């Protein structure tokens, strides 16, 4: 990747993290006001993250199935239906939503640990465990995926 692409990628990660911190704080405040427990909120946000992670592949499979059967205006002969720009844009939006929802999940879990654990040492170990868990998930998410050739 070029230096500009790396810089923009890093900026995107920083923005997703800082935005997710604010969103997590607002979600926690809203949950407290409405009587929803933090555990329920964490479960909902993690479930949303899973949905966002599965959405791109599901849409791609649906599009291939529609094209194979020639339904909804997708033709069998023409592989490029002219929608790639819109679909690419939607893919980017889903990727952003996925990154922010995972980051919100981490923020909510960290907040939950800070609120529930009374001993500082237990909080530190728990927070480190959360970090290691999510970094492990991120590192192993690309195992078995063929690298793209540029």
C-alpha positions in Angstrom: 0.0 0.0 0.0 1.1 3.5 -0.5 1.9 5.9 2.3 -1.3 7.9 1.7 -3.4 4.7 1.9 -1.6 3.7 5.1 -2.1 7.2 6.6 -5.8 7.2 5.7 -6.2 3.7 7.1 -4.6 4.8 10.4 -6.8 7.9 10.4 -9.9 5.7 9.9 -8.9 3.4 12.8 -8.3 6.4 15.1 -11.6 8.0 14.1 -13.5 4.7 14.6 -12.0 4.4 18.0 -12.7 7.9 19.2 -16.2 7.9 17.8 -16.9 4.5 19.4 -15.8 5.9 22.7 -18.4 8.7 22.6 -21.1 6.3 21.3 -20.4 3.8 24.0 -20.7 6.5 26.6 -24.0 7.7 25.2 -25.3 4.1 25.0 -24.4 3.4 28.6 -26.1 6.6 29.7 -29.2 5.7 27.6 -29.2 2.2 29.1 -29.0 3.5 32.6 -31.9 5.9 32.0 -34.1 3.2 30.5 -33.2 0.5 33.0 -31.3 -1.8 30.6 -28.4 -3.6 32.2 -24.9 -3.2 30.9 -24.7 -6.9 30.2 -27.8 -6.8 27.9 -26.3 -3.7 26.1 -23.0 -5.5 25.5 -24.9 -8.6 24.2 -26.9 -6.5 21.8 -23.9 -4.6 20.5 -21.8 -7.8 20.0 -24.8 -9.4 18.2 -24.9 -6.3 15.9 -21.2 -6.6 15.3 -21.7 -10.2 14.2 -24.5 -9.2 11.9 -22.4 -6.5 10.3 -19.5 -9.0 9.9 -21.7 -11.5 8.1 -23.6 -9.0 6.0 -21.1 -8.4 3.1 -20.7 -12.1 2.4 -24.4 -12.7 2.6 -25.1 -9.9 0.2 -22.5 -11.2 -2.2 -24.0 -14.7 -2.1 -27.5 -13.3 -2.6 -26.3 -11.3 -5.6 -24.7 -14.5 -7.1 -27.8 -16.5 -6.6 -30.0 -13.8 -8.2 -27.6 -13.6 -11.1 -27.6 -17.4 -11.5 -31.4 -17.6 -11.7 -31.8 -14.3 -13.7 -34.1 -12.8 -11.1 -34.7 -9.1 -10.3 -33.0 -7.8 -13.4 -29.7 -9.6 -12.9 -28.7 -11.3 -16.2 -26.8 -14.5 -16.4 -24.6 -13.3 -19.3 -23.6 -10.0 -17.9 -21.3 -10.4 -14.8 -21.1 -6.6 -14.3 -24.6 -5.2 -13.9 -23.5 -1.6 -13.4 -24.2 -1.7 -9.7 -20.7 -2.2 -8.5 -20.2 1.4 -7.6 -23.3 1.4 -5.3 -22.5 -2.0 -3.9 -18.9 -1.0 -3.3 -20.1 2.1 -1.4 -22.5 0.1 0.6 -19.7 -2.4 1.4 -17.6 0.5 2.7 -20.5 1.7 4.9 -21.0 -1.8 6.3 -17.3 -2.1 7.0 -17.3 1.2 8.8 -20.3 0.1 10.8 -18.7 -3.2 11.6 -15.5 -1.6 12.8 -17.3 0.9 15.0 -19.6 -1.7 16.5 -16.7 -3.9 17.4 -14.9 -0.9 18.9 -18.1 0.0 20.8 -18.2 -3.6 22.1 -14.7 -3.3 23.4 -15.5 0.0 25.1 -18.6 -1.4 26.7 -16.8 -4.5 28.0 -14.0 -2.3 29.4 -16.6 0.0 31.1 -18.4 -3.1 32.5 -15.1 -4.4 33.9 -14.3 -1.0 35.5 -17.7 -0.8 37.1 -17.9 -4.3 38.4 -14.4 -5.1 39.7 -13.4 -3.6 43.0 -9.7 -4.6 43.0 -7.4 -2.7 40.7 -5.3 -5.7 39.9 -8.4 -7.7 38.8 -9.5 -4.8 36.6 -6.1 -4.6 35.0 -5.9 -8.3 34.3 -9.5 -8.3 33.0 -8.9 -5.4 30.7 -5.7 -7.0 29.4 -7.7 -10.2 28.8 -10.3 -8.3 26.8 -7.5 -6.7 24.7 -5.8 -10.0 24.1 -9.1 -11.7 23.2 -10.0 -9.1 20.6 -6.5 -8.8 19.2 -6.5 -12.6 18.9 -9.8 -12.5 17.0 -8.5 -9.8 14.7 -5.2 -11.7 14.0 -6.9 -15.0 13.3 -9.8 -13.5 11.2 -7.6 -13.6 8.1 -6.3 -17.2 8.5 -7.1 -19.1 5.4 -7.9 -16.0 3.4 -5.9 -15.7 0.2 -4.0 -12.4 0.1 -5.0 -10.0 -2.7 -2.5 -9.4 -5.4 -1.9 -5.8 -6.3 
